[in-house]
Amino acid sequence: MNSATTASLICPACGQAFLSMQHSMEGVAQCPHCAYSAPRGSFGTQAQVAGVAQVRRRVSQTQPLQGMQPPVIQPQAPSTFSPPAAAWPGMQSPGAQPPAPAFVRPPLHFSQALVPTGAPPPSPEAFVTPPHLRGSPWRSAFIILAFAVVCGGALWLWWDSASAATGTPAHGTAQASLAVPAPQAQLPPQPQIARAVIPEPDMSVFSADAKALVTELFAADTPERRAACIHEAGKHRDEIEALLGPAATPKVESRLLSPIPGMPLTLPGAQPVPLFKLVTSACPTGALLRLETGADGRRRISWPLLFETHSAALAGFLNRSSADPAWFHMGLRPTHGLDIASELRSKYLTFDVQVSAGGVPHYVACVERDSPLGRFMDRETEWGKAYLARLLVRRLEVKADAPCLLVIDCEGAQER
């Protein structure tokens, strides 16, 4: 027995021992065998039971139990002959008196060890529960009432949702509940439109073609050889000769050609486009170069993008004071609009503009959100992706950290 934590007690009702953590004599202890509850003082310990049991055993051996009369010994006449004792137990000699019945002491139960001799064991009904341990008579009624309210509310909600699903009003007159709802016309299922996944072109093939075309373009000594490297060269013959012809002074020389990591997408169309950085003696920051596939299936250099980014056409347009719009090829990337004032961010969609391979100078393109073009570009562009488009722009005079362009139109937007 660990006196610091538990105590070994004997139940006075069933006589079995058990462990209890109740040390207060006024506290209530309960027997785990027969569920008898009584104050701690009514239970005896193992040592008390053993000591009192020995005393009861000695007293019971010397004194008869109450209610039992001592045996009466009948006097017998003296006899000169005494028959010999039986040789075997159970055998009696003729004429011998039967032996007096031996007194059998009833076994002493553990539950009677602490009870006075002849007193009945304490009755479980004699214990009265203290007032602070008695339960409230209204507790069960309150629990039943709360359970009924919760079940009623759940049933009402289920009935209301079931009535709404079937089109029958949950509350109304009997005439309204009997009315047959009119059949509703079923709408045809709308087809789901998903974006087509276009595989990226082989960059190594485009790199080989771009290297061969650039080498031939800057080494050509006739307009015909230069025109053979340009897509739709007949529309741009004057610009080609002005930049690369014999009349150009000083002569432009090619310095570096390298692919640009990541492929932008065309806007509209979302087709991946391999781009290259072309550094020349007249454009140290690098111009943008892409290839176009002609009707004959051959790839050639797209001249408008190369010419505009090589000659910084957008920067020259913004330096003029004219308010007329103009078309330009440029790269776009959606942004949060941190370059413009905070009160204008809810009015415009903003894009970072790239018109050179080096990313300088930096411009911001703004599109009105509540316009058809703004809704088109919001739908066609995705966050984190770059796009290549031809836009109609003019200068936007707003307070910003970089020159701003107002996008008026996008080539191909009307077709979509």
ZAMARGU-4260 file (C-alpha; in steps of 0.2 Angstrom, whole numbers, plus 5000, padded with zeros to 4 digits):
<rodrens>
0) 5000/5000/5000 | 5007/5017/4995 | 5001/5028/5009 | 5006/5044/4999 | 4993/5041/4986
5) 4981/5027/4989 | 4974/5017/5004 | 4968/4999/5005 | 4950/4998/5012 | 4938/4984/5016
10) 4920/4985/5011 | 4908/4982/5025 | 4894/4976/5013 | 4904/4963/5003 | 4920/4961/5013
15) 4931/4963/4998 | 4947/4974/4998 | 4950/4989/4986 | 4961/5004/4983 | 4955/5021/4987
20) 4963/5039/4985 | 4950/5046/4997 | 4960/5051/5014 | 4947/5062/5022 | 4936/5053/5035
25) 4921/5063/5030 | 4923/5060/5011 | 4913/5048/5002 | 4921/5031/4996 | 4912/5019/4985
30) 4916/5000/4983 | 4920/4995/4965 | 4913/4978/4968 | 4896/4981/4975 | 4894/5000/4972
35) 4892/5002/4991 | 4894/5021/4996 | 4898/5027/5013 | 4909/5040/5022 | 4927/5035/5023
40) 4926/5031/5041 | 4914/5017/5038 | 4927/5007/5029 | 4941/4998/5038 | 4959/4996/5033
45) 4968/4979/5030 | 4977/4980/5046 | 4962/4984/5057 | 4952/4970/5049 | 4967/4957/5052
50) 4968/4963/5071 | 4950/4963/5075 | 4947/4946/5066 | 4960/4938/5077 | 4951/4945/5093
55) 4934/4939/5087 | 4942/4922/5083 | 4948/4920/5101 | 4932/4927/5109 | 4922/4915/5098
60) 4932/4900/5103 | 4930/4903/5122 | 4912/4910/5122 | 4896/4903/5113 | 4887/4914/5101
65) 4872/4924/5108 | 4856/4914/5107 | 4864/4897/5109 | 4862/4888/5126 | 4877/4878/5133
70) 4876/4860/5131 | 4869/4850/5146 | 4879/4835/5152 | 4868/4821/5158 | 4874/4812/5174
75) 4878/4794/5172 | 4878/4780/5184 | 4895/4773/5189 | 4899/4757/5181 | 4913/4745/5185
80) 4915/4741/5166 | 4920/4753/5153 | 4919/4747/5136 | 4934/4749/5125 | 4934/4764/5113
85) 4930/4760/5095 | 4945/4754/5085 | 4939/4764/5070 | 4931/4781/5069 | 4912/4780/5067
90) 4911/4763/5076 | 4901/4764/5093 | 4901/4751/5106 | 4884/4743/5111 | 4876/4753/5125
95) 4887/4768/5123 | 4880/4785/5123 | 4881/4795/5107 | 4894/4809/5107 | 4888/4826/5109
100) 4888/4836/5093 | 4903/4846/5091 | 4901/4865/5091 | 4905/4872/5073 | 4910/4890/5074
105) 4903/4900/5059 | 4916/4908/5048 | 4920/4926/5052 | 4917/4937/5037 | 4928/4952/5033
110) 4913/4963/5033 | 4909/4959/5051 | 4927/4963/5058 | 4923/4980/5063 | 4905/4977/5068
115) 4901/4974/5087 | 4897/4956/5091 | 4879/4952/5086 | 4876/4969/5077 | 4870/4968/5059
120) 4881/4976/5045 | 4877/4993/5041 | 4863/4996/5028 | 4867/5005/5012 | 4851/5015/5014
125) 4858/5023/5030 | 4870/5034/5021 | 4863/5051/5016 | 4871/5060/5001 | 4878/5077/5006
130) 4868/5092/4999 | 4883/5098/4988 | 4883/5081/4979 | 4865/5080/4976 | 4860/5082/4958
135) 4847/5095/4953 | 4829/5088/4950 | 4827/5099/4935 | 4843/5094/4926 | 4836/5079/4917
140) 4820/5089/4912 | 4831/5103/4905 | 4842/5091/4895 | 4826/5082/4888 | 4819/5099/4883
145) 4835/5105/4875 | 4836/5089/4865 | 4818/5091/4859 | 4822/5109/4853 | 4837/5104/4843
150) 4828/5089/4835 | 4813/5100/4831 | 4824/5114/4823 | 4834/5101/4813 | 4817/5093/4807
155) 4810/5110/4802 | 4826/5115/4792 | 4825/5098/4783 | 4807/5101/4779 | 4810/5118/4773
160) 4825/5113/4761 | 4815/5098/4755 | 4800/5109/4751 | 4812/5122/4742 | 4820/5108/4731
165) 4803/5101/4725 | 4796/5119/4722 | 4782/5117/4735 | 4781/5131/4748 | 4784/5126/4766
170) 4771/5138/4773 | 4755/5142/4763 | 4737/5138/4760 | 4731/5121/4756 | 4726/5127/4739
175) 4743/5133/4735 | 4751/5117/4741 | 4740/5107/4729 | 4744/5117/4714 | 4754/5108/4700
180) 4770/5117/4696 | 4772/5122/4678 | 4785/5112/4668 | 4801/5121/4666 | 4810/5121/4649
185) 4826/5112/4650 | 4841/5123/4643 | 4853/5114/4631 | 4870/5111/4639 | 4883/5124/4636
190) 4899/5117/4628 | 4914/5120/4639 | 4927/5130/4630 | 4945/5126/4634 | 4961/5134/4629
195) 4971/5123/4616 | 4988/5118/4622 | 5000/5122/4608 | 5017/5113/4609 | 5033/5124/4610
200) 5043/5124/4594 | 5060/5116/4593 | 5072/5130/4598 | 5087/5122/4591 | 5079/5122/4573
205) 5074/5140/4575 | 5092/5145/4581 | 5100/5137/4566 | 5088/5146/4554 | 5090/5162/4563
210) 5109/5161/4562 | 5110/5157/4544 | 5098/5171/4539 | 5107/5184/4549 | 5124/5179/4542
215) 5117/5180/4524 | 5107/5197/4528 | 5123/5206/4534 | 5134/5198/4520 | 5122/5201/4506
220) 5129/5214/4493 | 5113/5215/4482 | 5095/5220/4486 | 5089/5203/4480 | 5100/5193/4492
225) 5094/5204/4506 | 5076/5203/4501 | 5078/5184/4501 | 5081/5184/4520 | 5066/5195/4524
230) 5047/5189/4526 | 5036/5200/4514 | 5052/5210/4509 | 5042/5219/4495 | 5032/5229/4508
235) 5048/5235/4517 | 5061/5237/4503 | 5065/5255/4506 | 5068/5253/4525 | 5079/5237/4521
240) 5090/5247/4509 | 5090/5263/4521 | 5097/5252/4535 | 5108/5239/4527 | 5110/5245/4509
245) 5126/5253/4502 | 5119/5270/4506 | 5119/5267/4524 | 5133/5277/4534 | 5141/5270/4544
250) 5138/5252/4538 | 5129/5241/4551 | 5138/5226/4556 | 5132/5211/4566 | 5140/5208/4583
255) 5130/5195/4593 | 5115/5183/4590 | 5108/5174/4605 | 5091/5166/4609 | 5081/5175/4623
260) 5076/5162/4637 | 5057/5159/4638 | 5045/5160/4624 | 5032/5174/4624 | 5015/5171/4617
265) 5006/5180/4602 | 4992/5191/4607 | 4979/5186/4601 | 4982/5167/4597 | 4993/5162/4612
270) 5006/5154/4601 | 5023/5152/4607 | 5036/5163/4598 | 5055/5160/4598 | 5064/5177/4600
275) 5082/5181/4598 | 5093/5196/4603 | 5103/5204/4589 | 5117/5216/4594 | 5124/5227/4580
280) 5136/5241/4579 | 5121/5253/4578 | 5111/5245/4592 | 5122/5239/4607 | 5107/5236/4619
285) 5101/5223/4606 | 5086/5222/4595 | 5072/5209/4595 | 5071/5196/4581 | 5058/5183/4576
290) 5055/5172/4561 | 5040/5171/4551 | 5034/5156/4540 | 5030/5161/4522 | 5018/5153/4510
295) 5032/5142/4503 | 5035/5134/4521 | 5052/5143/4523 | 5056/5154/4538 | 5062/5171/4536
300) 5066/5187/4547 | 5051/5197/4552 | 5056/5215/4547 | 5044/5226/4557 | 5049/5220/4574
305) 5068/5220/4570 | 5067/5237/4562 | 5057/5246/4576 | 5067/5239/4590 | 5084/5242/4581
310) 5080/5260/4577 | 5071/5264/4594 | 5055/5269/4585 | 5044/5270/4600 | 5056/5281/4610
315) 5056/5293/4595 | 5037/5293/4594 | 5036/5298/4612 | 5048/5312/4610 | 5037/5321/4597
320) 5024/5332/4603 | 5011/5325/4592 | 4995/5317/4600 | 4991/5306/4585 | 4992/5287/4589
325) 5003/5275/4580 | 5006/5256/4578 | 5021/5247/4586 | 5027/5230/4590 | 5031/5227/4608
330) 5032/5214/4622 | 5020/5214/4636 | 5019/5207/4654 | 5004/5210/4666 | 5009/5220/4682
335) 5001/5227/4697 | 5002/5245/4691 | 5014/5251/4705 | 5022/5263/4693 | 5006/5274/4692
340) 4996/5283/4706 | 4986/5272/4717 | 4969/5280/4713 | 4972/5276/4694 | 4975/5257/4697
345) 4957/5253/4698 | 4954/5262/4681 | 4968/5254/4671 | 4975/5237/4667 | 4994/5239/4667
350) 5008/5230/4657 | 5027/5232/4657 | 5032/5236/4639 | 5048/5229/4632 | 5055/5236/4615
355) 5073/5230/4616 | 5082/5215/4621 | 5090/5224/4635 | 5074/5229/4643 | 5078/5248/4642
360) 5070/5260/4641 | 5055/5255/4652 | 5037/5260/4648 | 5020/5256/4655 | 5005/5252/4644
365) 4988/5256/4651 | 4971/5249/4645 | 4954/5255/4652 | 4946/5241/4662 | 4928/5246/4657
370) 4931/5246/4638 | 4929/5231/4626 | 4948/5231/4623 | 4951/5231/4642 | 4940/5216/4644
375) 4948/5207/4629 | 4966/5209/4636 | 4960/5204/4653 | 4953/5188/4647 | 4967/5184/4635
380) 4982/5187/4646 | 4987/5177/4661 | 4998/5183/4676 | 5016/5178/4675 | 5017/5176/4656
385) 5024/5187/4642 | 5016/5192/4626 | 5020/5199/4609 | 5008/5210/4601 | 5006/5225/4589
390) 4996/5239/4598 | 4989/5256/4593 | 4996/5268/4607 | 4997/5286/4611 | 5006/5295/4626
395) 4996/5295/4642 | 4999/5311/4653 | 4997/5304/4671 | 5007/5305/4686 | 5019/5289/4685
400) 5036/5283/4688 | 5039/5279/4670 | 5032/5285/4653 | 5014/5278/4651 | 5006/5273/4634
405) 4987/5272/4632 | 4983/5257/4622 | 4969/5261/4610 | 4968/5245/4599 | 4976/5228/4597
410) 4979/5220/4581 | 4968/5205/4579 | 4957/5209/4594 | 4942/5213/4582 | 4943/5195/4575
415) 4940/5187/4592
</rodrens>
